[in-house]
Every structure is written in C-alpha cells, then in structure tokens.
C-alpha cells in the first residue's frame, strides 16, 4: 500500500495509523502491518483509492458505506445508519 492522501484519510477515519503524520512514519507503520506480498499491497491500495473516491471523500458519503460499523469518524459524526446525528440547536443544550 502506498502512503498517499487516500490511505491517510481512510486510516485516520478508521481510527488507525501512526502517531506522527510524516512520510517515513506512515511507510514504517504500513510495512509493519501489511503482508509482504506486493500483489496484495497493490490490490489493497487500489481498493482504498476506489473507496475514497466513492465514499470516503473529503466530504464523506457515509450512508451505505461498507465500513460504517468499523469507522471511528462515522461513529463520532453520524448515527449508525450513516446519516448526520441530530445536533442540538443553539441554546437547546441547557446553556444560556
């Protein structure tokens, strides 16, 4: 898997990845966790690119995402169906 914006975005939203965001940290983190098989790595990266172009965009389309139940970002931002959680209107949270 290549470290690029798609890989970083998907991993961060899933709640995984190296603590630091540098290229070498990502390269090491991916190398330590993925099978050495280059064919697997190329196929995995292709799947990440397709997923990020279709669903996990800069403005994500979480509804219907096959990774919804694994995604820390969706859990924090959306309901279990991938739709935005109801946010309290200004003043509805008990504050004045």
N, C-alpha and C positions, 0 to 999 in steps of 0.2 A: 504494500500500500504506500502510495506516495503521500508525503505530508504536503497538503495544499489547503486552500481555504475551505473546500468542501469537507475534507477529512476533519479539520479542526472544528468546523461548525457542528458537524454531526456528533463528534465525540464530546464536545463541550455540552451540547444539549442533552446528550445521554448521561452526562454527569461523570464522564471518564476522561482521562488524559493526564499528561504530566503537569506537575505543579507550576512550572515555568513555561512560558509560551515561545521559547526560542526554537529555531530550526533543529539544532542538534538535540535538544531535549525531546522534541517530537520524534525525531528519527530514532533515537535510542529507545524511547518508550514503545514505539511501534515494533521495532526489531525484537525487543524482549518478549513481546506478547503474541506475535503472529507466527504461524508456521513458516518455515524457511522456503517452502515451495513457491517459486516465482510465479508459476501459473496461477496459483491460489491468490497471491498478492495482487496480480493484475486484475483478476476477475473481481476480487473484493473491492478494489479501487473503482473499477467500472461501475459496480453496483452502488457504491457510495455516491459517485457523480450523478448517476441516474436518479437516485433517491433525492439528492439535494436539489437537483433541477426541477423535480416534480413536486416534492413535498416540503423538504427542509430548506426552503429558500431563506433569504434574508428576512422576508416577511413570511413566516411559515404557514403552510396549509395543513394543520394538524388533523382536521376531521378526516377520518378514514385512513389515517397513517397506520401501516402495519407494525410500526414500532411504538405506538402510542403508550402501551402499557409498560414499556421499558424506559420511557423518556422523562428525565427529571425536569426538563424545561416545560413540557406539556403538563406535567403534574402540578407545577407551580403556577402556570399561566392559564390553564384551561381545565374544564371539567373532564370527567372520564370519557366523554364522547368526542373530545377534541374541539368542543365549542367554547368560546370565551366564558369564563366564570362570571357570575353576576358580581359586579363591583358596586359597593355602596356609593350612593350619590353623596355629594358634598354635604356634610352635616348629618348624614344618616348613621354615622358610626358612633354617635353619642358625644362627639366633640362639639364644642361651641365655637 
